[in-house]
Amino acid sequence: MNKTIHWLIVFLMPIFLGFGVIRAVIAWDYPAWEYGRIAPDAYGWTPEERLEMARATLDYMQRPEPAEEVIYLLEELRLPEDPTRPLYNEAEIHHMLDVKHLTDNIRNILWVTAVLVLAGFALLFARPEGRRLGRLAIYRGGLATVAVLTGIALFILIGWSFFFVFFHELLFPPGTWTFYYTDSLIRLFPEQFWFDMGLILSLTPLVLGIAFTAVGYWLKRPHTP
């Protein structure tokens, strides 16, 4: 049983850390930081208007209700230059439903993995015979995270365009995630926005994985009680 718990922790650690970072970035006021780095809107939105609309979109993403119950938050948004027109067209609204379905699933998986990982560590460290495997789980879980996230980070750095298309084709129905440069989703969240976010989402759990590996290596030394 202890060995099963140990390997379960090792397997789940990259998911736990990776999905935890995703949810943290969604909760973070990321556009306020990113908009200071990327080019301004090419079609006339002021930085203040752009940030306000991005924050309203993220507010929708963070709501605990199902997407269908809170999509009105996006449907009610209006273009700053023409308050009679909606910010998002029908195709964009449909895509944002899909996006929230995805991020809600990530949230649910995160909670499950958090319970399993933390409960697993509690069970292993609660008994003397399980503590060696508990220390190994920290070390090997960190190593697994480093291996997985290193691969993802390199994929992003070396083949960003392919990664971007592959990611969307894998997670969203074909033809539902491509838009014109004049569409609001692209104006608010251009490709550079996603490239920078991809680096954050891969490098942050990678650093956490390195930290877990270092702590686990120190704990599993023979003289550690």
ABEGO torsion letter per residue (X at the ends): XAAAAAAAAAAAAAAAAAAAAAAAAAABBAAAAAAAABBBBAAGBBAAAAAAAAAAAAAAAABABBAAAAAAAAAABBBAABAABBABBAAAAAAAAAAAAAAAAAAAAAAAAAAAAAAAAAAAAABAAAAAAAAAAAAAAAAAAAAAAAAAAAAAAABAAAAAAAAAAAABBBGAABBBAABAAAAABBAAAAAAAAAAAAAAAAAAAAAAAAAAAAAABAABX
